[in-house]
Amino acid sequence: MASLKPQSKREEFRRYLEKAGVMDALIRVLVGLYEEPERPSNAIEYFLERLGAGVPLKAELEALQNEISDLQRKVHDLEDENDRLRKRLDSFDNTASAEEEGGTGSDGIVENHE
């Protein structure tokens, strides 16, 4: 009776893998490996790449994270530059407004309003 319990657990686990599509995926990768004209030097890497199709590898993730960091720094720098330029533009606008109110023209000459 003790031998039936482990056997039933195995059968239950096998059904779980089949239902989840794991067995089909494993078979597809193994068949693909079998049909390769040249055997890959690293069968495990081949297996993981095919099994995880669409899932980026660790190196790809690191490269993407580095790119994100670079782009975030660039955005921050551009936002700072934008703020600086807006303040500079505001100071020019304020200077132009003050000149108009003070009676000077754009050339800095005082106008005579008689």
MOVEN-V245516 format. One record per pair of residues at least 24 apart in sequence whose C-alpha atoms are under 10 Angstrom apart, sorted by the first residue. I is the first residue (numbers start at 1). J is the second residue. Records with the same first field share a line. If there is no record, write none. Layout:
I=J / J
//
This chain:
22=51
25=50 / 51 / 52
26=50 / 51
//
